[in-house]
Structure formats: C-alpha cells, structure tokens
Amino acid sequence: MTEHTAAGSSSVCALLPAWQAAEFIQPTLESLSAQTYRNFRVIVSVDQCTDDTAELCRAHAEGDPRFRVVQQSERLGYVGNCNALLQLADSDYAMFAFHDDIIAPTYIERLAAALDGDPEAVVSFSDVHLTHTDGREEHWVLSELEGIANPAERGHLMLAGGLKWWVPNRGVFRLSMARQIGGLKLHGAGEFSTDWPWLFHMSLLGKFLRVPETLCFKYYKPGSLSRSWAFTPEQRFEVLCACLRELWNANISSTAKLDIAVPLVQYLHHNRPQGVTAA
C-alpha cells in the first residue's frame, strides 16, 4: 500500500460504477489506492451482475479503509449507476473512476490543485492514453477549451464535430455543479454518449482546465459499453437533442443560450434522420 503524503484541503471522492468487470477491475482499484492525495476516498457501486466484481471490490476495500463498496440489488444500467454514485458522494470535488481506466499516482493531486487554483473552473482533466482491444494505441488531447472564459464559446466548442469532448469525462469536477445539473440522463437513443450532454452542460457553467500531462490510461475491453454502439446518425441526432434540452436548463444568460441554440437547431433541422418527422 502506498504512503499517502500529498496535502490537500479540498476533499475528493472517486466514483466507480462497476459492472461485469471481474477480469480487469483489480488494476483500476490498485491505481486508486496508489493516489498521493491525502483528502481522498472512493465509492464503488457494483451494478447487479453475474461475475465476481462485487467480491473483488469488497476484498480490496478490506485493505484500504478509504473504500466503500455498495452492491445494487437491481440492474441500474450505466446512467443509473453513475447517478446513484453522485447521490452518495459528499465532498468538494468528485470524479468518475471508470472500471477500465488506470490513473497515475499523482492524478488527483494534480487535478485537484488545478481546481483549487481557479475558482471559476468546474472541471480539470489530463491527457489520456488509449489502448484498443486489438492493441492499437492513441493519445487523446483536448486543448481547444484552454483559456475560453465565454460560456457560449465553450458550448459551441463542446458541440463541434471532431472535438475529443470525452477527455474531460475522466477529470475531477466540482460536485456542487454536477448536482446543479441533475446528473446524467437517458435520451431518445438510450445510454448512447449520455456523458456528452452532461459535459456540455458543465462547460456552460465554468471553465475547463487541462493539465498537460498524461495521467489517465484507458483500456477498451470487448464488453465496454461504448464498443456496443453503432454510432449512427440517428444516435447522434438524439444526443444533440439532449444537449439542446440541457442548454435550456442551464443557469446562463438568455443571450448565451440563443447564441448556442440557433445554429444547433438549424443543424438538427437540416440533419434530421430519415423517419424522424415533426409531430
């Protein structure tokens, strides 16, 4: 077990939604235990599954008192499990610790310090190294949001095609802001990219800070949720409609909402998939 020496006045809670992860979750648990940040704890929510995920998590928690393991009695799905964790968290900052990600020991230390240093920021995140199921590797960097203080400009960027919007999903965020949004939400395409509308809403509320270090290492697994998606035009249409709903619920000015909504509505109107008609 690593000695935890890095000071930190802000409390951080890692939220780990786990499901059918017995074959690969142990390195994730160990990377959380290895964090150098002192004011830190972990909540694991094991969705109802048929493997030994819960047993492995409970065994790990026995050796690290910062861990709490919750076993769900019914199947919640990814969105429900994430929201259950958000309800259980009680800290200044939080992060989603996905069960197929491994984070560097200084991950929370570096990202919490970034948030501490900028009260206008809502999310801090690092660069991400990805390994595909076939061994191919990619390096994910999201630098386009750096220094952007205008919420409408951040919103436009978060909706832009080609932007690696999912990188901040592996970041540390202010829990109060996540609660203000109301968590993740299902939409017309089910759980497809439900993180995107959530992160889009977060981008409207404050700055996103990039820590230019590779501190997160993602490993796609054959059973990873995103590997089951077809990424169809219909799915993209539904997730952008969900972004539009988040926009109208956001606590920003009406002018900023219109600046983002007008081109988004035009795009949705002109790119409406076949079979999607007006009521």
C-alpha positions, -999 to 999 in steps of 0.1 A, spaced: 0 0 0 14 34 -10 21 61 17 -3 90 11 16 122 17 3 149 -7 -16 175 13 -50 188 1 -76 208 19 -103 201 -7 -120 167 -3 -122 145 -34 -144 114 -39 -137 89 -67 -170 74 -80 -165 39 -96 -195 25 -115 -187 -12 -119 -204 -39 -138 -192 -73 -152 -156 -62 -146 -140 -90 -126 -115 -98 -153 -99 -63 -153 -110 -41 -124 -82 -50 -100 -56 -27 -116 -81 1 -115 -87 -4 -78 -49 -5 -72 -44 27 -91 -69 44 -69 -52 31 -37 -19 44 -50 -31 81 -51 -8 105 -34 -36 129 -25 -45 127 12 -80 140 15 -95 113 -7 -119 84 -7 -136 60 -31 -172 48 -35 -177 17 -57 -212 10 -69 -214 -25 -83 -244 -29 -105 -262 -62 -105 -240 -86 -124 -232 -123 -127 -194 -124 -121 -172 -117 -91 -169 -79 -94 -185 -73 -61 -164 -98 -42 -132 -84 -57 -141 -49 -48 -151 -59 -12 -118 -78 -8 -98 -47 -19 -118 -24 4 -108 -46 33 -72 -35 28 -80 2 22 -104 19 46 -109 48 22 -130 25 0 -168 20 4 -185 -7 -17 -222 -6 -25 -239 -36 -41 -270 -27 -61 -300 -50 -57 -314 -44 -91 -299 -35 -125 -295 2 -128 -275 5 -161 -246 29 -166 -267 61 -162 -285 49 -131 -253 36 -115 -235 69 -121 -264 89 -107 -265 66 -76 -229 74 -70 -235 112 -74 -261 109 -47 -238 91 -23 -209 115 -27 -202 140 0 -170 160 -10 -158 192 -26 -147 175 -58 -156 142 -74 -145 122 -104 -158 91 -123 -132 63 -120 -142 40 -148 -135 4 -143 -114 0 -174 -92 31 -167 -59 33 -147 -48 66 -133 -13 78 -124 -5 82 -86 -4 120 -89 -37 122 -109 -59 135 -82 -31 156 -67 -25 175 -99 -62 179 -110 -74 190 -75 -46 216 -74 -58 230 -107 -93 234 -94 -81 249 -61 -61 275 -81 -91 287 -103 -125 292 -86 -141 298 -120 -132 263 -132 -156 234 -129 -136 206 -144 -99 198 -145 -85 169 -167 -54 154 -180 -44 140 -214 -54 103 -219 -35 74 -234 -59 48 -250 -52 12 -258 -77 -5 -281 -88 -41 -277 -66 -50 -307 -35 -34 -291 -36 -1 -312 -28 30 -292 -39 66 -294 -31 97 -274 -61 119 -266 -56 156 -260 -83 183 -256 -67 217 -258 -93 237 -277 -111 248 -245 -79 263 -228 -84 299 -218 -120 301 -230 -140 322 -205 -171 328 -225 -198 301 -218 -213 304 -253 -179 299 -269 -172 269 -247 -207 255 -256 -201 258 -293 -167 240 -290 -182 212 -270 -208 206 -298 -182 208 -326 -176 177 -347 -142 162 -342 -136 176 -307 -125 149 -282 -153 160 -258 -150 127 -239 -115 135 -225 -128 157 -196 -151 129 -186 -120 115 -170 -115 146 -149 -121 160 -115 -152 182 -112 -169 204 -86 -196 182 -71 -219 211 -65 -220 218 -102 -228 182 -110 -257 183 -86 -269 215 -102 -272 197 -135 -290 167 -120 -267 140 -132 -267 120 -164 -300 115 -183 -313 89 -207 -325 102 -241 -340 90 -273 -310 68 -281 -309 53 -246 -274 54 -230 -256 64 -261 -230 91 -252 -250 103 -222 -218 118 -209 -218 143 -238 -249 163 -228 -237 162 -191 -203 175 -200 -218 201 -224 -239 214 -195 -208 215 -173 -190 236 -199 -217 262 -198 -212 267 -160 -175 273 -158 -140 268 -173 -124 235 -182 -88 233 -172 -63 210 -190 -34 197 -170 -9 189 -199 3 156 -186 -7 120 -195 -22 109 -162 -51 86 -174 -47 54 -192 -78 39 -208 -81 3 -219 -110 -6 -241 -125 -40 -233 -146 -62 -256 -175 -56 -233 -170 -18 -229 -203 0 -232 -191 23 -260 -179 -7 -281 -216 -18 -283 -228 14 -300 -233 16 -338 -226 54 -338 -255 60 -363 -268 94 -375 -300 87 -355 -280 83 -323 -260 115 -329 -293 133 -336 -308 122 -303 -277 131 -282 -276 166 -297 -313 170 -290 -304 160 -254 -277 188 -255 -304 212 -265 -325 203 -235 -295 207 -212 -289 242 -228 -324 254 -219 -320 242 -183 -285 258 -178 -281 287 -155 -266 311 -181 -280 342 -198 -307 340 -224 -284 357 -249 -258 330 -244 -285 303 -248 -297 318 -281 -261 321 -294 -257 284 -290 -293 273 -297 -298 289 -331 -270 271 -350 -277 239 -331 -314 239 -340 -306 247 -376 -281 218 -377 -307 194 -362 -334 205 -386 -312 200 -417 -297 168 -404 -328 151 -391 -325 114 -399 -350 98 -423 -381 86 -405 -378 114 -378 -407 138 -386 -423 167 -369 -452 159 -346 
